[in-house]
């Protein structure tokens, strides 16, 4: 069973896939309207090897020619795999044609496939308008939503499939998709549902099976460098798989594993190899080695442990352990760097452990309250289709000055014919101003108001911003929910202020040390990745949208990084009577 947040992310991913397919269809139709565009000419342009096939490397080179450098070879291979009908890891012209020609306009489809072709030389280019539209068609992605979904603690492809396949039919049809998206607060059009099915339905049977669904929602798995820190039993496997010390490497433990040898025989073989390497260069240590050998023979022998070789190494004599350590050094196996008394993140932090825990707790609490506010924004937008930012802003900006200040907000709150929130105090309004006033002129302009009342999710924010104002105000139901959203803003800023006061009131708490604890690379600024890593190290799962919300709270100038001034301004209390 998926949680509400996971279902919401899955819904956003499906909607984004549908919108991506609709954008691709628009590009297809736009390309088809160009009289100088012909599909086989475009195929020749990308097929630089002139072998009548397009491979991932050629797609990547084509995108680089058009100044799109972000796609990796794995992403380009994913593009090939999606349209590759015979699964030979390359695109024939018929495969390429399916990607290129319009799907919803049969007239344009017939027109573009009947044009006369012409030859494109190996190193020639198409006209610039064709190059640009073709590159936009080839490369589209919504990988961040897939990553958000995969990071959820309750995520599994099977659970996601069952959440959409609510009738347990084993396949997902357009009705399942429409019902799932509608149940999660978005009402898709028929065109959007068809676009989602068309993008996910690889075998064109108008249904999405489990394999097709998994392929659509899984992240692109890129190879990761192997960690230098390996468990002890993995080291033993790698030591025992080699026959010649000079040829040993830390490859797969499944390769050349001498299973016919017992653990004692393997240990003896390793010891003999090590002694042979040490003869001559370490002859002056011969007496000590014989003494260690005799001491080892006098010690009781340990039986083979059920826990494997890792347990046996703990029972070996110090001399044997030293030899094994010398032998490991020849493989250039190094443990992660450690300080003398500091090996973990917490110990290496300039903050005291209790202060660091309190800082991480403050981050978590801020994420939780911002998450509640985000849900309130989505509820208002999805429940009330007439809600728009222009009419909402006019309830406060009564003088049409294109900005509002604390006086305007208080005036609207005190007016019984307006928002009618007399319980809100002056200090609470000041907290709202401090939260959303980016340029610190004590005014909230329309752009800042938009940031306050729009969802963090970029897709949902674009949907809301596209709604036009009517000038007639909001309906009664929408107005009540809009009023409730103002109360949510007040509540969130009250809780955020309590978090600040609790953190800053700790005896000996240092803002500068707190900043250094998050600034991992000591470059004087906190990036989104650093903030994300610090929070995830505490065991708290967050999405990219939630990290963006937290960054927006701290990053006042919008440069993508948090300076020390911005960090300290947000951590210090904002209430006029409680600042320190």
C-alpha positions in Angstrom: 0.0 0.0 0.0 1.5 3.3 -1.1 1.3 6.4 1.2 -0.5 9.5 -0.1 2.8 11.3 -0.8 4.2 8.4 -2.9 0.9 8.2 -4.8 1.1 12.0 -5.4 4.6 11.7 -6.8 3.6 8.7 -9.0 0.6 10.8 -10.2 2.9 13.7 -11.0 5.2 11.4 -12.9 2.4 10.0 -15.1 1.0 13.4 -15.8 4.5 14.7 -16.7 5.0 11.7 -19.0 1.7 12.6 -20.7 2.6 16.2 -21.0 6.0 15.2 -22.3 4.4 13.1 -25.0 2.0 15.9 -25.9 5.0 18.3 -26.3 6.7 15.7 -28.5 3.6 15.4 -30.6 3.5 19.2 -31.0 7.2 19.1 -32.1 6.4 16.3 -34.6 3.6 18.2 -36.1 5.7 21.4 -36.2 8.5 19.6 -38.0 6.0 18.1 -40.5 4.8 21.6 -41.4 8.3 22.6 -42.6 8.4 22.1 -46.3 12.1 21.4 -46.2 11.8 18.6 -43.6 11.9 15.0 -44.8 12.3 12.0 -42.4 15.0 10.1 -44.3 17.1 13.3 -44.6 16.9 13.6 -40.8 17.9 10.0 -40.5 20.9 10.6 -42.7 21.9 13.6 -40.6 22.2 11.6 -37.4 23.6 8.4 -39.1 27.1 9.7 -39.5 28.5 6.2 -39.9 26.4 5.7 -43.0 25.5 2.1 -42.0 21.7 2.6 -42.1 21.4 2.4 -38.3 21.5 4.9 -35.5 23.2 4.0 -32.3 23.4 5.8 -28.9 26.8 7.4 -29.6 25.4 9.0 -32.8 22.5 10.5 -30.9 24.8 11.9 -28.2 27.0 13.4 -30.9 23.9 15.0 -32.6 22.8 16.5 -29.3 26.3 17.9 -28.6 26.3 19.5 -32.1 23.2 21.3 -31.0 24.7 22.4 -27.7 22.9 19.9 -25.5 25.7 18.4 -23.4 23.8 17.0 -20.4 22.6 13.6 -21.9 24.9 10.7 -20.8 25.6 7.6 -23.0 23.2 5.7 -20.8 20.4 8.2 -21.4 21.0 8.1 -25.1 20.9 4.3 -25.0 17.6 4.5 -23.2 16.2 6.6 -26.1 17.4 3.9 -28.5 15.9 1.1 -26.4 12.5 2.8 -26.2 12.0 2.9 -30.0 14.1 -0.2 -30.9 11.5 -2.7 -32.1 13.8 -5.7 -32.8 15.9 -5.1 -29.6 19.3 -5.0 -31.4 20.4 -1.8 -29.6 20.1 0.4 -32.7 17.4 2.2 -34.6 16.6 1.3 -38.2 14.8 3.8 -40.4 11.4 2.3 -39.6 12.1 2.6 -35.8 13.3 6.2 -36.3 10.1 7.0 -38.4 7.9 6.0 -35.4 9.7 8.5 -33.3 9.5 11.3 -35.9 6.1 11.3 -37.7 2.9 12.7 -36.1 0.6 10.4 -34.4 -2.6 12.5 -34.0 -2.7 14.1 -37.4 -3.0 11.6 -40.3 -2.9 14.3 -42.9 0.5 15.6 -41.8 1.7 12.0 -41.3 0.9 11.2 -44.9 2.2 14.5 -46.2 5.6 14.2 -44.5 6.2 10.6 -45.6 5.5 11.4 -49.2 8.0 14.2 -49.7 11.0 13.8 -52.0 14.2 12.9 -50.2 17.6 14.4 -50.9 21.1 13.5 -49.8 22.9 15.0 -46.8 26.7 14.7 -46.8 28.5 13.0 -43.9 29.6 16.2 -42.2 26.8 18.6 -43.3 24.0 19.9 -41.2 20.3 20.6 -41.6 18.9 24.1 -41.5 19.1 25.6 -38.1 15.4 25.5 -37.4 15.3 21.8 -38.3 18.3 21.0 -36.1 16.8 22.7 -33.1 13.3 21.1 -33.4 14.8 17.7 -34.1 17.1 17.9 -31.0 14.1 18.9 -28.9 12.3 15.9 -30.2 15.1 13.5 -29.5 15.8 14.5 -26.0 13.1 14.9 -23.4 13.3 13.7 -19.8 11.5 13.8 -16.4 14.2 12.0 -14.5 13.9 14.0 -11.3 10.3 12.8 -10.6 11.5 9.2 -11.1 14.3 9.8 -8.6 11.9 11.3 -6.1 9.6 8.2 -6.5 12.5 5.7 -6.1 13.6 7.4 -2.9 10.3 6.9 -1.1 10.6 4.4 1.7 7.5 2.5 0.6 8.4 2.5 -3.2 8.3 -0.7 -5.2 7.3 -1.1 -8.8 4.8 -3.8 -7.9 3.1 -1.6 -5.3 2.9 1.3 -7.8 1.5 -1.0 -10.5 -1.2 -2.3 -8.1 -2.0 1.3 -7.0 -2.9 2.1 -10.7 -4.4 -1.3 -11.5 -7.2 -0.9 -9.0 -9.2 -3.7 -10.5 -6.4 -6.3 -10.3 -6.8 -7.1 -14.0 -3.0 -7.5 -14.6 -3.0 -4.7 -17.2 -3.4 -1.0 -17.0 -5.9 0.6 -19.4 -6.9 4.3 -19.9 -9.7 4.0 -17.4 -7.3 2.9 -14.6 -5.0 5.8 -15.3 -7.8 8.3 -15.4 -9.2 7.0 -12.1 -5.8 6.9 -10.3 -4.9 10.5 -11.4 -8.3 11.8 -10.5 -8.2 10.2 -7.1 -5.0 12.1 -6.4 -6.4 15.5 -7.1 -5.9 16.1 -10.8 -8.5 15.8 -13.5 -6.8 14.8 -16.8 -8.3 15.4 -20.2 -8.9 12.6 -22.6 -5.9 13.8 -24.7 -3.6 13.6 -21.6 -4.7 10.0 -20.8 -4.2 9.0 -24.4 -0.7 10.6 -24.4 0.2 8.7 -21.3 -0.9 5.3 -22.7 0.8 6.0 -26.0 4.1 6.7 -24.3 4.0 3.7 -22.0 2.4 1.2 -24.4 5.5 -0.2 -26.2 3.7 -3.1 -28.0 0.8 -0.9 -29.1 -2.0 -3.1 -27.7 -3.7 -0.2 -26.0 -2.8 -1.7 -22.6 0.2 -1.3 -20.3 1.6 -4.5 -18.9 3.8 -4.8 -15.8 7.0 -4.8 -17.8 6.1 -1.7 -19.7 5.0 0.1 -16.5 8.3 -0.8 -14.8 10.3 0.5 -17.8 8.4 3.8 -17.6 8.8 4.6 -13.9 12.2 3.2 -13.1 15.2 5.5 -12.9 18.1 5.3 -15.4 20.5 3.1 -13.6 24.0 4.4 -14.2 27.1 2.5 -13.1 28.5 3.7 -9.9 32.1 3.5 -8.8 32.7 0.8 -6.3 33.4 1.9 -2.8 36.9 1.4 -1.5 35.5 0.2 1.9 34.7 -3.5 1.7 33.6 -6.0 4.4 36.2 -8.4 5.7 34.6 -11.5 4.1 34.8 -9.8 0.7 38.5 -9.3 1.2 38.9 -13.0 2.1 37.1 -14.0 -1.1 39.4 -11.9 -3.2 42.5 -13.1 -1.5 41.5 -16.7 -1.9 40.6 -16.5 -5.6 44.1 -15.8 -6.8 46.9 -18.2 -7.7 49.7 -15.7 -8.3 50.2 -12.7 -6.1 51.3 -10.5 -9.0 48.1 -11.2 -10.9 45.7 -10.6 -8.0 43.1 -7.9 -8.3 39.9 -7.0 -6.5 37.5 -8.2 -9.2 34.2 -10.1 -8.8 34.2 -12.6 -6.0 32.5 -15.1 -8.3 35.5 -15.3 -10.7 38.1 -18.0 -10.1 36.9 -19.0 -6.7 38.8 -22.2 -5.5 35.9 -23.8 -3.8 37.7 -27.1 -3.7 40.1 -25.8 -1.0 39.2 -25.7 2.6 39.5 -22.5 4.6 42.7 -23.8 6.3 44.3 -24.8 3.0 43.4 -21.3 1.6 45.0 -19.7 4.6 48.1 -21.8 4.3 48.4 -21.0 0.6 48.1 -17.3 1.3 50.8 -17.6 4.1 53.2 -19.4 1.8 52.8 -16.9 -1.0 53.4 -14.0 1.4 56.5 -15.7 2.9 57.9 -16.3 -0.6 57.5 -12.6 -1.4 59.2 -11.6 1.8 62.2 -13.9 1.4 65.4 -12.0 0.6 64.1 -8.5 1.2 63.0 -9.3 4.8 65.6 -12.0 5.7 66.5 -10.1 8.9 63.0 -10.9 10.2 63.4 -14.6 9.8 64.0 -15.3 13.5 61.0 -13.3 14.5 58.8 -15.1 11.9 60.0 -18.6 13.2 59.2 -17.5 16.7 55.8 -16.3 15.7 55.2 -19.6 13.8 56.2 -21.6 16.9 53.9 -19.6 19.0 51.1 -20.1 16.6 51.6 -23.9 16.6 51.4 -23.9 20.4 48.1 -22.0 20.3 44.8 -24.1 20.1 43.4 -24.3 16.6 40.0 -22.8 16.0 37.3 -24.6 14.2 35.8 -23.1 11.1 33.1 -20.7 12.0 29.6 -20.8 10.6 30.0 -17.1 10.0 32.7 -17.6 7.4 36.2 -16.3 6.9 35.6 -12.9 8.4 35.2 -14.5 11.9 38.4 -16.6 11.4 40.5 -13.5 10.9 39.5 -12.3 14.3 41.0 -15.4 15.9 44.3 -15.4 14.1 47.6 -14.5 15.7 48.9 -10.9 15.4 51.8 -12.0 13.2 49.5 -13.6 10.6 47.3 -10.5 10.6 50.3 -8.3 10.0 51.3 -10.4 7.0 47.9 -10.3 5.6 47.9 -6.5 6.1 51.2 -6.2 4.2 49.8 -8.4 1.5 46.7 -6.2 1.1 48.9 -3.1 0.7 50.2 -4.6 -2.6 46.7 -4.5 -4.0 46.5 -0.8 -3.2 43.5 -1.4 -0.9 43.1 1.6 1.3 40.5 2.2 4.0 38.7 5.5 4.0 40.7 8.3 5.5 40.2 8.8 9.2 41.3 11.4 11.8 42.9 10.3 15.0 39.7 10.3 17.0 37.1 11.2 14.5 35.7 8.7 12.0 32.0 9.6 11.6 30.2 12.6 10.3 28.9 13.5 13.7 32.4 13.4 15.3 33.9 15.4 12.5 31.3 18.1 12.8 32.4 21.4 14.6 29.1 21.3 16.5 28.6 19.5 19.7 26.7 16.2 19.1 23.6 17.5 21.0 23.6 20.8 19.0 24.0 19.0 15.8 21.1 16.7 16.6 19.0 19.8 17.4 20.0 21.4 14.1 19.0 18.3 12.1 15.8 18.2 14.1 15.1 21.8 13.2 15.6 21.0 9.5 13.2 18.0 9.7 10.5 20.1 11.5 10.8 22.8 8.9 10.3 20.2 6.1 7.3 18.7 7.9 5.5 22.0 8.3 6.4 23.1 4.7 5.0 19.7 3.5 1.7 20.5 5.2 1.6 23.9 3.6 2.3 22.4 0.2 -0.6 20.0 0.5 -2.9 22.9 1.4 -1.8 24.8 -1.8 -2.4 21.7 -3.9 -5.8 21.2 -2.4 -6.9 24.7 -3.1 -5.6 24.6 -6.7 -7.1 21.2 -7.6 -10.4 21.6 -5.7 -11.1 25.1 -7.0 -10.6 25.5 -10.8 -11.5 29.1 -10.6 -8.7 30.0 -8.2 -6.0 32.2 -9.8 -3.2 34.3 -8.4 -4.4 37.6 -10.0 -7.8 37.7 -8.3 -6.3 36.4 -5.1 -3.7 39.2 -5.1 -6.4 41.9 -5.6 -8.0 41.0 -2.3 -5.0 42.5 -0.6 -3.7 45.0 -3.2 -6.8 47.2 -2.9 -5.0 50.2 -4.2 -3.6 48.4 -7.3 0.0 49.3 -6.5 1.4 45.9 -7.7 2.8 45.3 -4.2 1.5 44.8 -0.7 3.0 45.5 2.7 2.1 44.7 6.3 -0.4 47.5 6.5 -2.3 46.2 3.4 -2.4 42.7 4.8 -3.6 43.9 8.3 -6.2 46.0 6.6 -7.6 43.1 4.6 -7.5 40.9 7.8 -9.5 43.5 9.8 -12.1 44.1 7.2 -15.2 42.0 7.8 -16.1 42.2 4.1 -12.7 40.9 3.1 -10.6 38.1 4.6 -11.9 38.9 8.2 -9.1 37.4 10.3 -9.0 39.7 13.3 -7.2 37.1 15.5 -4.0 37.6 13.5 -1.5 39.8 15.3 1.0 42.4 13.9 3.9 40.1 14.8 2.5 37.2 12.8 2.1 39.5 9.7 5.7 40.5 10.2 6.7 36.8 10.0 4.9 36.5 6.7 6.7 39.5 5.3 10.1 38.2 6.5 9.5 34.8 5.0 8.6 35.9 1.4 10.2 39.4 1.1 13.2 38.4 -1.1 14.7 41.8 -1.7 14.1 43.0 1.9 12.2 46.1 1.1 9.4 45.1 3.4 7.1 44.8 0.5 5.7 41.7 -1.2 5.5 42.1 -4.9 3.3 40.0 -7.1 6.2 37.7 -8.0 6.8 37.1 -4.3 3.1 36.6 -3.7 3.2 34.0 -6.5 6.0 32.2 -4.8 4.0 32.1 -1.5 0.8 30.7 -3.0 2.0 28.5 -5.8 3.0 24.8 -5.3 6.7 23.9 -5.2 6.1 21.3 -7.9 7.1 23.1 -11.2 4.4 21.4 -13.2 1.6 22.4 -10.8 3.0 25.9 -10.5 2.9 26.3 -14.2 -0.7 25.1 -14.3 -1.6 27.7 -11.7 0.2 30.6 -13.3 -1.5 29.9 -16.6 -4.9 30.6 -15.1 -6.1 34.1 -16.0 -7.8 36.5 -13.7 -11.5 37.3 -14.3 -11.6 40.6 -12.3 -14.9 39.3 -10.7 -13.3 37.8 -7.6 -13.4 34.2 -6.4 -16.5 32.0 -5.8 -17.7 31.6 -2.2 -16.1 28.1 -1.8 -12.8 29.2 -3.4 -12.7 32.3 -1.2 -13.1 30.3 2.0 -10.3 27.9 1.0 -8.1 30.9 0.1 -8.8 32.4 3.5 -7.9 29.1 5.1 -4.6 29.1 3.1 -3.7 32.4 4.7 -4.3 30.8 8.1 -2.0 28.0 7.1 0.7 30.4 6.2 0.3 32.1 9.6 0.4 28.7 11.4 3.5 27.5 9.5 5.4 30.7 10.3 4.4 30.5 13.9 5.9 27.0 14.2 9.0 28.0 12.2 9.5 30.9 14.7 9.2 28.5 17.6 11.8 26.2 16.0 14.2 29.2 15.6 13.8 30.3 19.2 14.3 26.8 20.6 17.5 26.3 18.5 19.1 29.7 19.1 18.3 29.6 22.9 20.6 26.6 23.4 23.6 27.6 25.6 26.8 27.7 23.6 25.1 27.2 20.3 27.2 28.7 17.5 25.7 29.8 14.2 29.1 29.7 12.5 29.7 26.1 13.6 26.3 25.2 12.5 27.0 26.6 9.1 30.3 24.8 8.8 28.6 21.5 9.8 26.4 21.7 6.7 29.0 23.2 4.4 30.8 19.9 3.8 33.5 21.2 1.3 34.2 24.4 3.3 33.6 26.7 0.3 31.6 29.3 2.2 28.2 28.3 0.9 25.7 25.5 1.3 24.4 23.9 -1.9 21.2 21.9 -2.4 23.2 18.7 -2.6 25.0 19.4 0.7 21.7 20.2 2.4 20.1 17.0 1.0 23.0 14.8 2.1 23.0 16.2 5.7 19.3 15.6 6.1 19.4 12.1 4.6 22.3 11.2 6.9 19.9 11.7 9.8 17.6 9.0 8.3 14.9 11.4 7.0 13.7 10.8 3.5 13.0 13.9 1.5 12.1 14.6 -2.1 13.7 17.1 -4.5 10.6 19.4 -4.3 10.9 19.4 -0.5 14.6 20.3 -0.6 13.7 23.1 -3.1 11.2 24.4 -0.6 13.8 24.4 2.2 16.3 26.1 -0.1 13.8 28.7 -1.0 13.3 29.5 2.7 17.1 30.1 3.2 18.3 31.3 -0.3 16.9 34.8 -0.4 18.8 36.0 -3.4 18.0 32.9 -5.5 21.5 32.1 -6.6 21.1 28.4 -5.8 23.4 28.5 -2.7 23.0 29.6 0.9 25.5 32.1 2.2 26.4 32.5 5.8 24.4 35.7 6.0 21.3 34.0 4.6 21.8 31.0 6.9 22.1 33.2 10.0 19.2 35.4 9.0 16.9 32.4 8.8 18.1 30.7 11.9 17.8 33.8 14.1 14.3 34.6 15.4 12.3 36.9 13.2 9.9 38.2 15.8 10.6 41.9 16.6 10.6 41.3 20.3 12.6 38.1 20.4 15.5 38.7 18.0 19.0 38.0 19.4 
